[in-house]
Amino acid sequence: MEFTHLGRTGLTVSRLCLGTMNFGPHTQEADAHRIMDTAHEQGVNFFDTANVYGWGENKGRTEEIIGSWFARGGRRREKTVIATKLYGGMGEWPNEGRLSALNIRRAVDASLRRLGTDWIDLYQMHHIDRATSWEEIWQAMEVLVTQGKIIYVGSSNFAGWHLAQAQEAAKARHFFGLASEQSLYNLLERSLELEVIPAARHYGLGLITWSPLHGGLLGGVLRKEREGVRRVDERAVARLESRREQLRAYEDLAAELGHEPGEIALAWLLSRPAVTAPIVGPRTVEQLHAAVRALDVVLDRPALDRLDEIFPGHRTAPEDYAW
């Protein structure tokens, strides 16, 4: 396993982050425990979750599964950098969601109980809260750091100017502010290159990327379609048809390079200078092993140039669309 620092922090994390969103809805507890054990065996020390995972009436279930795994001992908790999130509503009553100081206080205590731990390594805001001031948010987060309940604060799904707002407000309070930003970024979705990535690099934030295979479209979907292995769901059909020629060229390139398409997609993200770790969300141990193999894929300059030809990216704004 390769390791790096999370942004400008001294925190060492693996280059792959284990996503746990499937734990509960799609992966049963015993299988989730095996996946997490395998992740440690492979050197993955960075796990990501959220208080809403489990979804619907089972919100919080994913954190509980991780907590039951921690409770098995063997230094599982100490060997894991655990990241969780708050924002989404956990109930129907007022103040059971978003980023008010009241909800931040309640949400962190609830996550700590479900995870069965005394502290959260990276506490992430799952979405910007336009109704709550940064003064209120940072004051609440400072209290949690002082209490030892969290160590670092991260954001998720923020725009570039949200990152600037957050960091300038933190700077005025002499507070460390954000350590990371978690966003959608992959070969098919590169809009982060306009403003989010430049802002993250300017402020020294680690970039954690979700959906590295874009819902499976970058995982060899056309080949699986031909082989009858995968049936594309109705929601993905339109996306697949609009990108079919790109995906065909991409899968042909992967075959030429001698790697699985999913390995190429992850290797490309790992080659991006702003990316700390892509989040991989395996439903099985076998899928985790497949993701880890991407660490051995080296994309040379010609391969990277061909990927840019197939999936054009963006220059930093405003040069991308203005002189």
Summary of the structure (lengths in Angstrom):
residues: 323
radius of gyration: 19.7
end to end distance: 42.2
largest distance: 58.3
contacts: 1076
relative contact order: 0.13
helix: 44%
strand: 16%
